[in-house]
Amino acid sequence: SFSFQSPPEVVDEKAVDAAAHTPKRMDPRCKTVDVETDLVDWQKPLLWQVGYLGEKYDEWVHQPVDRPIRLFHSDILENLSKTAWYMVFMVWTPVVLYLSWVSYTSLAQGNTRLFSSFTTEYSIPVHKYHFPFIFLLGMFLWSLLEYLIHRFVFHMKPPASNYYLITLHFLLHGQHHKSPFDSSRLVFPPMPASLVMGFFYGILRLMLPEVLGLSVFVGGLCGYVIYDMMHYYLHYGSPKKGTYLYGLKAYHVKHHFEHHKSGFGISTRFWDHPFRTLIPEETFEKED
């Protein structure tokens, strides 16, 4: 049986404090790049180089460095691949508020029913006062999706012989582990994010009545905004000792520097429990 109880808040305080208070919020475990001996040429964009690392890629990408990364030759593509943290909040919060209003007012018309495509006699009416619960369901589903994407997509181990999968991995997440304090790459740029969101909205439209699918989607979108803001804060913020965010920061620091094969929860450690990928408690106790 699985336990869903959070472990005692025994955290690696030295690591958290170091990550929060060193110059530029840089963790001292980040290495300085030796441009003479490194496996890639840091004077050139990295994206098209990493695929040639082959078997050396996995070890190289999990050795964090203290400098920003350039991915593309093109300035346009490079700028599209980066964004300031506040852009996520500025772009998506109005979308969340607008779609919430659309969902609520549509449900208030009283003509939304669940299972109506299967049977009209036993279909279930969905009222406007159900909206907060549907919204929260969307947030809950996002937390699961956040975990699954982080574990199985962002942390896939690309075959050493596959140049394209190594390149894709580096683009999606490898560059973040290589340079975890590159502040322009800590949140998802709005343009590619909109494509991913459109994909998931399309799936919900196929599975649920239109208004119901939109209500779940907007809850998930809100969950995503909270996740991206928290992710930035876990890297650059200074949460108060003993708080929930302080424990999450310690957990995420461990994920980056010692346990990249576990600790996939970012906004919550909840899903690390049933999937058995929780970072062992003793690693916090040893250094405490």
C-alpha positions as CSV (number, residue, x, y, z in Angstrom):
1,S,0.0,0.0,0.0
2,F,1.1,3.5,-0.7
3,S,1.4,6.2,1.9
4,F,0.3,9.7,1.0
5,Q,1.6,11.4,4.2
6,S,4.3,13.9,3.7
7,P,7.7,13.1,5.2
8,P,8.9,15.1,8.2
9,E,10.1,18.5,7.3
10,V,13.8,17.6,7.8
11,V,15.5,19.5,4.9
12,D,18.9,20.3,3.7
13,E,19.1,23.8,5.1
14,K,22.6,24.4,4.0
15,A,21.8,23.7,0.4
16,V,18.7,25.8,0.5
17,D,20.5,28.8,2.1
18,A,23.4,28.4,-0.3
19,A,21.0,28.4,-3.3
20,A,19.2,31.4,-2.0
21,H,21.9,33.7,-0.7
22,T,25.0,33.2,-2.9
23,P,25.7,35.9,-5.5
24,K,23.0,36.0,-8.2
25,R,21.2,33.2,-6.3
26,M,23.7,30.7,-7.7
27,D,24.2,27.4,-6.0
28,P,27.9,26.8,-5.2
29,R,27.7,23.3,-6.7
30,C,27.4,24.8,-10.2
31,K,30.7,24.4,-12.1
32,T,32.5,27.1,-14.0
33,V,32.8,26.2,-17.7
34,D,36.3,25.4,-18.9
35,V,35.9,26.4,-22.5
36,E,39.2,24.7,-23.4
37,T,38.3,21.2,-22.2
38,D,34.5,21.1,-22.3
39,L,32.8,18.6,-24.7
40,V,31.0,21.4,-26.6
41,D,32.0,24.8,-28.0
42,W,30.4,27.4,-25.8
43,Q,31.2,30.1,-28.3
44,K,28.6,28.6,-30.6
45,P,24.9,27.7,-30.1
46,L,24.6,24.4,-28.2
47,L,21.4,22.8,-29.5
48,W,23.0,21.3,-32.7
49,Q,26.1,20.2,-30.8
50,V,24.8,18.1,-28.0
51,G,23.4,15.3,-30.2
52,Y,27.0,14.3,-31.1
53,L,27.9,13.7,-27.5
54,G,26.3,10.2,-27.7
55,E,27.0,8.2,-24.6
56,K,28.7,11.2,-22.9
57,Y,25.5,13.3,-23.1
58,D,23.7,12.0,-20.0
59,E,26.6,12.6,-17.7
60,W,27.5,16.0,-19.3
61,V,23.9,17.4,-19.1
62,H,23.6,16.6,-15.4
63,Q,26.8,18.5,-14.5
64,P,25.3,22.0,-13.8
65,V,27.2,25.1,-14.9
66,D,27.0,28.7,-13.9
67,R,26.5,30.4,-17.2
68,P,23.5,31.0,-19.5
69,I,23.0,28.9,-22.6
70,R,22.5,30.0,-26.2
71,L,20.5,27.4,-28.2
72,F,20.0,28.8,-31.7
73,H,22.0,30.8,-34.3
74,S,18.9,32.8,-35.2
75,D,18.2,35.7,-32.9
76,I,14.5,35.4,-33.6
77,L,14.4,31.7,-32.5
78,E,16.7,32.4,-29.6
79,N,14.4,35.1,-28.3
80,L,11.3,32.9,-28.8
81,S,12.9,30.2,-26.7
82,K,13.4,32.6,-23.7
83,T,11.0,34.6,-21.5
84,A,10.9,36.5,-18.3
85,W,9.0,34.9,-15.4
86,Y,6.3,37.6,-15.2
87,M,5.3,37.1,-18.9
88,V,3.6,33.8,-17.9
89,F,1.5,35.6,-15.3
90,M,0.8,38.6,-17.6
91,V,-0.2,36.5,-20.6
92,W,-2.2,33.6,-19.0
93,T,-3.9,35.2,-16.0
94,P,-6.3,37.2,-18.2
95,V,-7.0,34.1,-20.2
96,V,-7.8,32.1,-17.0
97,L,-10.2,34.9,-15.8
98,Y,-11.9,35.2,-19.2
99,L,-12.4,31.5,-19.8
100,S,-13.6,31.1,-16.2
101,W,-16.3,33.7,-16.8
102,V,-17.3,32.0,-20.1
103,S,-17.5,28.6,-18.4
104,Y,-19.5,29.9,-15.5
105,T,-22.0,31.9,-17.6
106,S,-22.4,29.0,-20.0
107,L,-23.1,26.6,-17.2
108,A,-25.6,29.1,-15.7
109,Q,-27.8,28.7,-18.8
110,G,-28.7,25.3,-17.5
111,N,-28.4,23.2,-20.7
112,T,-25.1,21.4,-20.0
113,R,-25.6,17.7,-19.2
114,L,-23.1,14.9,-18.7
115,F,-23.5,11.6,-20.5
116,S,-26.2,13.0,-22.8
117,S,-24.6,11.4,-25.8
118,F,-25.2,8.0,-24.3
119,T,-28.6,8.4,-22.8
120,T,-30.9,11.3,-22.4
121,E,-33.0,9.7,-19.7
122,Y,-30.1,9.3,-17.2
123,S,-27.9,12.2,-18.2
124,I,-26.7,14.4,-15.4
125,P,-27.3,18.1,-15.4
126,V,-24.2,20.3,-14.6
127,H,-25.1,23.5,-12.8
128,K,-23.2,26.7,-12.4
129,Y,-22.4,26.0,-8.7
130,H,-20.5,22.9,-9.9
131,F,-17.9,25.1,-11.6
132,P,-15.5,25.6,-8.6
133,F,-15.3,21.8,-8.2
134,I,-14.7,21.2,-11.9
135,F,-12.1,24.0,-11.8
136,L,-10.3,22.3,-8.9
137,L,-10.5,18.9,-10.7
138,G,-8.7,20.6,-13.6
139,M,-6.0,21.8,-11.2
140,F,-5.7,18.3,-9.7
141,L,-5.4,16.7,-13.2
142,W,-2.7,19.3,-14.1
143,S,-0.6,18.3,-11.0
144,L,-0.7,14.7,-12.3
145,L,0.2,15.9,-15.8
146,E,3.0,18.0,-14.5
147,Y,4.5,14.9,-12.8
148,L,4.1,12.7,-15.8
149,I,5.6,15.2,-18.3
150,H,8.5,15.9,-16.0
151,R,9.2,12.3,-15.4
152,F,8.6,10.5,-18.7
153,V,9.2,13.3,-21.2
154,F,11.6,15.8,-19.7
155,H,13.6,13.0,-18.0
156,M,13.6,10.4,-20.7
157,K,17.1,9.0,-21.3
158,P,17.6,9.4,-25.1
159,P,19.4,6.6,-26.8
160,A,23.1,7.5,-27.2
161,S,22.9,6.7,-30.9
162,N,20.0,8.9,-31.6
163,Y,21.1,12.5,-32.4
164,Y,17.6,13.8,-32.8
165,L,16.2,12.5,-29.5
166,I,19.3,13.9,-27.6
167,T,18.7,17.2,-29.3
168,L,15.0,17.1,-28.4
169,H,15.7,16.2,-24.8
170,F,18.2,19.1,-24.5
171,L,15.7,21.5,-26.0
172,L,12.8,20.4,-23.7
173,H,14.6,20.1,-20.4
174,G,18.3,19.1,-20.7
175,Q,19.3,22.8,-21.0
176,H,17.6,23.6,-17.8
177,H,19.5,20.9,-15.9
178,K,22.8,22.0,-17.5
179,S,22.2,25.7,-16.5
180,P,19.6,25.7,-13.7
181,F,20.0,29.4,-12.9
182,D,19.5,30.8,-16.4
183,S,16.6,33.0,-15.4
184,S,15.3,33.4,-18.9
185,R,14.7,29.7,-19.3
186,L,12.9,28.8,-16.0
187,V,9.4,29.2,-17.4
188,F,7.7,28.0,-20.6
189,P,7.6,30.7,-23.3
190,P,4.0,31.6,-24.2
191,M,4.1,30.8,-27.9
192,P,5.2,27.1,-27.7
193,A,3.0,26.8,-24.5
194,S,-0.1,27.9,-26.5
195,L,0.5,25.0,-28.9
196,V,0.7,22.5,-26.1
197,M,-2.4,23.9,-24.4
198,G,-4.3,23.8,-27.7
199,F,-3.4,20.1,-27.9
200,F,-4.8,19.3,-24.5
201,Y,-7.9,21.4,-25.0
202,G,-8.6,19.5,-28.1
203,I,-8.4,16.2,-26.2
204,L,-10.8,17.5,-23.5
205,R,-13.2,18.7,-26.3
206,L,-13.3,15.2,-27.6
207,M,-13.9,13.6,-24.2
208,L,-16.4,16.0,-22.6
209,P,-19.3,18.3,-23.5
210,E,-17.9,21.7,-24.7
211,V,-18.5,23.7,-21.6
212,L,-17.4,21.0,-19.3
213,G,-14.2,20.4,-21.2
214,L,-13.5,24.2,-21.1
215,S,-14.2,24.3,-17.3
216,V,-11.7,21.5,-16.7
217,F,-9.2,23.1,-19.1
218,V,-9.3,26.5,-17.4
219,G,-8.6,24.8,-14.0
220,G,-5.6,23.0,-15.5
221,L,-4.4,26.3,-17.1
222,C,-4.5,27.9,-13.7
223,G,-2.6,25.0,-12.2
224,Y,0.0,25.5,-14.9
225,V,0.4,29.2,-14.1
226,I,0.9,28.4,-10.4
227,Y,3.4,25.7,-11.3
228,D,5.5,27.9,-13.5
229,M,5.5,30.7,-11.0
230,M,6.5,28.3,-8.2
231,H,9.3,26.8,-10.3
232,Y,10.8,30.2,-10.8
233,Y,10.5,30.9,-7.1
234,L,12.1,27.6,-6.1
235,H,15.2,28.6,-8.1
236,Y,15.4,32.3,-7.2
237,G,13.2,32.9,-4.2
238,S,14.1,32.9,-0.5
239,P,11.2,31.1,1.3
240,K,11.1,31.4,5.1
241,K,12.5,28.4,6.9
242,G,9.9,25.9,7.9
243,T,7.4,26.8,5.3
244,Y,5.9,24.6,2.6
245,L,7.9,26.4,-0.1
246,Y,11.1,26.1,1.9
247,G,10.6,22.3,1.9
248,L,9.8,22.3,-1.8
249,K,12.9,24.4,-2.5
250,A,15.1,21.9,-0.6
251,Y,13.4,19.1,-2.5
252,H,14.0,20.7,-5.9
253,V,17.6,21.6,-5.1
254,K,18.2,17.9,-4.3
255,H,16.5,16.9,-7.6
256,H,18.9,19.2,-9.6
257,F,22.2,18.4,-7.9
258,E,21.9,14.8,-6.5
259,H,18.7,13.0,-7.5
260,H,17.7,13.7,-11.1
261,K,16.1,10.3,-11.3
262,S,13.6,11.0,-8.6
263,G,11.8,14.0,-7.0
264,F,9.8,14.8,-10.1
265,G,7.1,16.8,-8.2
266,I,7.6,20.6,-8.4
267,S,4.5,22.3,-7.1
268,T,3.7,19.3,-4.9
269,R,5.4,16.1,-3.8
270,F,2.1,14.3,-3.8
271,W,2.6,12.1,-6.9
272,D,6.1,11.1,-5.9
273,H,4.5,9.0,-3.2
274,P,2.3,6.6,-5.2
275,F,4.8,6.4,-8.1
276,R,7.6,5.7,-5.6
277,T,10.0,8.4,-6.8
278,L,10.2,10.3,-3.5
279,I,13.8,11.5,-2.7
280,P,14.9,9.4,0.3
281,E,14.4,11.2,3.6
282,E,17.9,10.1,4.8
283,T,19.5,12.3,2.2
284,F,18.1,15.3,4.0
285,E,18.9,14.0,7.5
286,K,22.6,13.3,6.6
287,E,23.3,16.9,5.7
288,D,21.0,18.6,8.1
